[in-house]
């Protein structure tokens, strides 16, 4: 059985990816500290404590696990938080990537690596849908860090010969996602309203007229598996639905699934300092490898809301 290493395995997407790969790969994952996070309760994983900013620790991780494939998911991933902590965001996302690539080059040079970038790298694109050849115009420190990761991946493929496939996932959602992200933030508020934890039955929102490209996490991790197996090293692939969904549609979809009447109130604090009005990607390259999204918006939002209902009922934060 082939060996897979997932950085950021304790996170939202990492946990779903681990569940998908388990049984087809021998799965190892890097943990920062002792908290298994979202991967708690997933059996059959080899969890290794490793600070990706510690170059020696990363070398030991790669040498010990000897992976055939590597999924680099670890990152400070909230654009909104990156405005408050730009230095930390750049440090963590860039230097963890550098340490990982150096360690793979030294200890697992034949491994296939998937570098996870972001659709945020494109910023306010001129033409829609956004293709992989569009100019990169990052609008947040987070997006800048992802552009840098992306370019490092290209450089290590071109100058070091590493088998690195690059991808740029657009917005995604699903159970276990932090409420720092828009869909999960709305779902948590609704679950708390239903449970009577909020006196006012109001949903606090930011700019709901913005339109973005959303995918369910199950479709995202299926894309990652296809990319690690079939993607062309050095090439970059959008992971996206190919359509723009207004935030208003997300709000209305979640409220329609609720058991109570909820009013919507805009909160200026929830607006980003810089944001795009509308963006959606072109997934033609990815689809040519045999991928297609399978889970619709309503089904995905219901799963997300049910997740937060169970967390609120148990009195457990994410």
Secondary structure, DSSP 8 states (H G I E B T S, - for coil): --EEEEETTTSHHHHHHHHHHBTTBEEEEEESSS--GGGTT--S-EEEE--TT-HHHHHHHHHHH--SEEEE--S---HHHHTT-HHHHHHHHHHHHHHHHHHHHHH-TT-EEEEE--GGGG-S-SSSSB-TTS-----SHHHHHHHHHHHHHHHHHHHH--EEEEEEE-EEE-TT--TTSHHHHHHHHHHHHHTT-SSS-EEEES-TT-EE-EEEHHHHHHHHHHHHHH--TT-EEEES-SS-EEHHHHHHHHHHT-SS--EEEE-GGGS-SS--SB--B--HHHHTTT------HHHHHHHHHHHHHHHHHHT---
